[in-house]
């Protein structure tokens, strides 16, 4: 029967509708700060305020893009490390020695990527704790 066949597409997940709105009063300086911070994070004022209230991480536009690139590189390095690990196990079972240099080079690359991620995230975390 037609109805017994499972569908190949998954239903789309919709965000819950926001049924309530609030207003609050602030001076021009505070409103300017909120707008400046929201713009720096590439968010609308409402989205920025929700992120702050829910204590979600906030990244400035450039930092988020830089961090995304670093994370992609880190994922690639992780894949390479997994491949080297598999090769090391195969060679071990064959009684062959595994050259340590590729692993050392890769670990140095991962270490450099982690330092880059740390440098990108630290300024954001220090401004959030103020």
VENGI-V512101 format. One record per residue. N is the residue number from 1. RES is the residue in three letters. BURIAL is 1 if it has 16 or more other ideal C-beta (glycine too) atoms within 10 Angstrom, else 0. Layout:
BEGIN
n: [N:N]
res: [RES:RES]
burial: [BURIAL:BURIAL]
END
This chain:
BEGIN
n: [1:2:3:4:5:6:7:8:9:10:11:12:13:14:15:16:17:18:19:20:21:22:23:24:25:26:27:28:29:30:31:32:33:34:35:36:37:38:39:40:41:42:43:44:45:46:47:48:49:50:51:52:53:54:55:56:57:58:59:60:61:62:63:64:65:66:67:68:69:70:71:72:73:74:75:76:77:78:79:80:81:82:83:84:85:86:87:88:89:90:91:92:93:94:95:96:97:98:99:100:101:102:103:104:105:106:107:108:109:110:111:112:113:114:115:116:117:118:119:120:121:122:123:124:125:126:127:128:129:130]
res: [UNK:UNK:UNK:UNK:UNK:UNK:UNK:UNK:UNK:UNK:UNK:UNK:UNK:UNK:UNK:UNK:UNK:UNK:UNK:UNK:UNK:UNK:UNK:UNK:UNK:UNK:UNK:UNK:UNK:UNK:UNK:UNK:UNK:UNK:UNK:UNK:UNK:UNK:UNK:UNK:UNK:UNK:UNK:UNK:UNK:UNK:UNK:UNK:UNK:UNK:UNK:UNK:UNK:UNK:UNK:UNK:UNK:UNK:UNK:UNK:UNK:UNK:UNK:UNK:UNK:UNK:UNK:UNK:UNK:UNK:UNK:UNK:UNK:UNK:UNK:UNK:UNK:UNK:UNK:UNK:UNK:UNK:UNK:UNK:UNK:UNK:UNK:UNK:UNK:UNK:UNK:UNK:UNK:UNK:UNK:UNK:UNK:UNK:UNK:UNK:UNK:UNK:UNK:UNK:UNK:UNK:UNK:UNK:UNK:UNK:UNK:UNK:UNK:UNK:UNK:UNK:UNK:UNK:UNK:UNK:UNK:UNK:UNK:UNK:UNK:UNK:UNK:UNK:UNK:UNK]
burial: [0:0:0:0:0:0:0:0:0:0:0:0:0:0:0:0:0:0:0:0:0:0:0:0:0:0:0:0:0:0:0:0:0:0:0:0:1:1:0:0:1:0:1:0:0:0:0:1:1:0:1:0:0:0:0:0:0:1:1:1:0:0:1:1:0:1:1:0:0:1:0:0:1:1:0:0:1:0:0:1:1:0:0:1:0:0:0:1:0:0:0:0:0:0:0:0:0:0:0:0:0:0:1:0:0:1:0:0:1:1:0:0:1:0:0:1:1:0:0:1:0:0:0:1:0:0:0:0:0:0]
END
